[in-house]
C-alpha cells in the first residue's frame, strides 16, 4: 500500500478551525502594534490652518473670491487714478494757454508803443484783435476752472490750493488787461499832433511811453512769476495725486 501524503509543491488544505485561529492571531498582532505606537501629537492652530488652506477646494474658492472681488476693485481704483491724472494734465495745459494770453495781448499793442497817438482805424483794428485774444482767454479759463476740481484731495469739498491760486491769478490777469485797454484808449483819445481829441474826455497828462513801461512791468510779473507759481502747484499735485 502506498502513502496517502500529497505530492511535493502542493499545499495542505486548511481546516476552518485553523483559518479562524490565523485571523485571530493577525487581529491580535495589529492591535498590539497600535498599542505600542506612540500617541499622535495634536496639531497646532497654525498647522490646522495650513492644512485647511492646502486643501484644493479651499484654494480654488479663495482664487475665485480674489478674481471676482479684489481684482475688479483694484482695476476701478487704477482707472480712476489714471483718469484723474489725465484731467490734471488737461487742467495744466489749459492754464498755460490762459496765462499766455496776457502776453498775446501785450504783443498786440507793442507796435504802437513808439507812436504818440493813433487814429480811429488803428484803434478799432487793435481793439478787435485784443477782443479775440480775450475770448480765447475766457474759454481757456472756463475749461481750467472746470477741471480744477480734480485737484482737490479725495472726498474734500473745500477749494484746493490750486483753485485758490487760480482765482487770485485770474484777478491779476484781468487787472493787466484793463490797464492795456486804458492805455490803448488814452493813446487814441489824447491829442498830441492833432488839434483836438476825438473823444469827449481825455487825460492831458498821459504819456504813452511811460504808460507802456508800467504795463510791461505788470505783464512780466503776472505772465511770468505768478503764472509759474500756479503751474508749480499744479505740477506738484500731479506728482502726488493722493
For each residue, the residues with C-beta under 8 A, 3 or more apart:
1:
2:
3:
4:
5:
6: 10 12
7: 10
8:
9:
10: 6 7
11:
12: 6
13:
14: 18 19 22
15: 18 19
16: 19 20
17: 20 21
18: 14 15 21 22
19: 14 15 16 22 23
20: 16 17 23 24
21: 17 18 24 25
22: 14 18 19 25 26
23: 19 20 26 27
24: 20 21 27 28
25: 21 22 28 29
26: 22 23 29 30
27: 23 24 30 31
28: 24 25 31 32
29: 25 26 32 33
30: 26 27 33 34
31: 27 28 34 35
32: 28 29 35 36
33: 29 30 36 37
34: 30 31 37
35: 31 32
36: 32 33
37: 33 34
38:
39:
40:
41:
42:
43: 47 48 51
44: 47 48
45: 48 49
46: 49 50
47: 43 44 50 51
48: 43 44 45 51 52
49: 45 46 52 53
50: 46 47 53 54
51: 43 47 48 54 55
52: 48 49 55 58
53: 49 50 58 59 62
54: 50 51 58 59
55: 51 52 58 59
56: 59 60
57: 60 61
58: 52 53 54 55 61 62
59: 53 54 55 56 62 63
60: 56 57 63 64
61: 57 58 64 65
62: 53 58 59 65 66
63: 59 60 66 67
64: 60 61 67 68
65: 61 62 68 69 70
66: 62 63 69 70 71
67: 63 64 70 71
68: 64 65 71 72
69: 65 66 72 73
70: 65 66 67 73 74
71: 66 67 68 74 75
72: 68 69 75 76
73: 69 70 76 77
74: 70 71 77 78
75: 71 72 78 79
76: 72 73 79 80
77: 73 74 80 81
78: 74 75 81 82
79: 75 76 82 83
80: 76 77 83 84
81: 77 78 84 85 241
82: 78 79 85 86
83: 79 80 86 87
84: 80 81 87 88 150 241
85: 81 82 88 89 238 241
86: 82 83 89 90
87: 83 84 90 91 147 150
88: 84 85 91 92 147 150 151 234 237 238 241
89: 85 86 92 93 238
90: 86 87 93 94 143 147
91: 87 88 94 95 144 147 148 150 151 234
92: 88 89 95 96 231 234 235 238
93: 89 90 96 97
94: 90 91 97 98 140 141 143 144 147
95: 91 92 98 99 140 144 166 227 230 231 234
96: 92 93 99 100 231
97: 93 94 100 101 136 140
98: 94 95 101 137 140 141 144 173
99: 95 96 102 169 173 223 227 230 231
100: 96 97 103 104 223
101: 97 98 104 105 133 134 136 137 140 173
102: 99 105 106 137 173 176 177 219 222 223
103: 100 106 107 219 223
104: 100 101 107 108 133
105: 101 102 108 109 130 133 134 137 176 177 180
106: 102 103 109 110 180 215 216 219 223
107: 103 104 110
108: 104 105 126 129 130 133
109: 105 106 112 113 126 130 180 183 184 212 215
110: 106 107 113
111: 114
112: 109 115 118 122 126 184 187
113: 109 110 208 209 212
114: 111
115: 112 118 187 208
116: 192 193 208
117: 187 188 190 191 192 193 194 208
118: 112 115 122 123 126 187 188
119: 122 123 188
120: 123 124 188 198
121: 124 125
122: 112 118 119 125 126 188
123: 118 119 120 126 127 184 185 187 188
124: 120 121 127 128
125: 121 122 128 129
126: 108 109 112 118 122 123 129 130 184
127: 123 124 130 131 184
128: 124 125 131 132
129: 108 125 126 132 133
130: 105 108 109 126 127 133 134 180 181 184
131: 127 128 134 135
132: 128 129 135 136
133: 101 104 105 108 129 130 136 137
134: 101 105 130 131 137 138 177
135: 131 132 138 139
136: 97 101 132 133 139 140
137: 98 101 102 105 133 134 140 141 173
138: 134 135 141 142
139: 135 136 142 143
140: 94 95 97 98 101 136 137 143 144
141: 94 98 137 138 144 145 170
142: 138 139 145 146
143: 90 94 139 140 146 147
144: 91 94 95 98 140 141 147 148 166
145: 141 142 148 166
146: 142 143 149
147: 87 88 90 91 94 143 144 150
148: 91 144 145 151 160 162 163 166
149: 146 152 163
150: 84 87 88 91 147
151: 88 91 148 160 162 163 234 237
152: 149 156 157 158 159 160 163
153: 156 160
154: 242
155:
156: 152 153 160
157: 152
158: 152
159: 152 163 164 167
160: 148 151 152 153 156 163 164 237
161: 164 165 233
162: 148 151 165 166 230 233 234 237
163: 148 149 151 152 159 160 166 167
164: 159 160 161 167 168
165: 161 162 168 169 229 230 233
166: 95 144 145 148 162 163 169 170 230
167: 159 163 164 170 171
168: 164 165 171 172
169: 99 165 166 172 173 222 226 227 230
170: 141 166 167 173 174
171: 167 168 174 175
172: 168 169 175 176 222 226
173: 98 99 101 102 137 169 170 176 177 222
174: 170 171 177 178
175: 171 172 178 179 218 222
176: 102 105 172 173 179 180 215 218 219 222 223
177: 102 105 134 173 174 180 181
178: 174 175 181 182
179: 175 176 182 183 214 215 218
180: 105 106 109 130 176 177 183 184 215
181: 130 177 178 184 185
182: 178 179 185 186
183: 109 179 180 186 187 208 211 212 215
184: 109 112 123 126 127 130 180 181 187 188
185: 123 181 182 188 189 199
186: 182 183 189 190 202 203 206 208 211
187: 112 115 117 118 123 183 184 190 206 208
188: 117 118 119 120 122 123 184 185 198 199
189: 185 186 197 198 199 201 202 203
190: 117 186 187 197 202 203 204 206 208
191: 117 194 195 196 197 202
192: 116 117
193: 116 117
194: 117 191 197 198
195: 191
196: 191
197: 189 190 191 194 202
198: 120 188 189 194
199: 185 188 189 202
200:
201: 189
202: 186 189 190 191 197 199 206
203: 186 189 190 206
204: 190
205:
206: 186 187 190 202 203 211
207: 210 211
208: 113 115 116 117 183 186 187 190 211 212
209: 113 212 213
210: 207 213 214
211: 183 186 206 207 208 214 215
212: 109 113 183 208 209 215 216
213: 209 210 216 217
214: 179 210 211 217 218
215: 106 109 176 179 180 183 211 212 218 219
216: 106 212 213 219 220
217: 213 214 220 221
218: 175 176 179 214 215 221 222
219: 102 103 106 176 215 216 222 223
220: 216 217 223 224 225
221: 217 218 224 225 226
222: 102 169 172 173 175 176 218 219 225 226 227
223: 99 100 102 103 106 176 219 220 226 227
224: 220 221 227 228
225: 220 221 222 228 229
226: 169 172 221 222 223 229 230
227: 95 99 169 222 223 224 230 231
228: 224 225 231 232
229: 165 225 226 232 233
230: 95 99 162 165 166 169 226 227 233 234
231: 92 95 96 99 227 228 234 235
232: 228 229 235 236
233: 161 162 165 229 230 236 237
234: 88 91 92 95 151 162 230 231 237 238
235: 92 231 232 238 239
236: 232 233 239 240
237: 88 151 160 162 233 234 240 241
238: 85 88 89 92 234 235 241
239: 235 236
240: 236 237
241: 81 84 85 88 237 238
242: 154
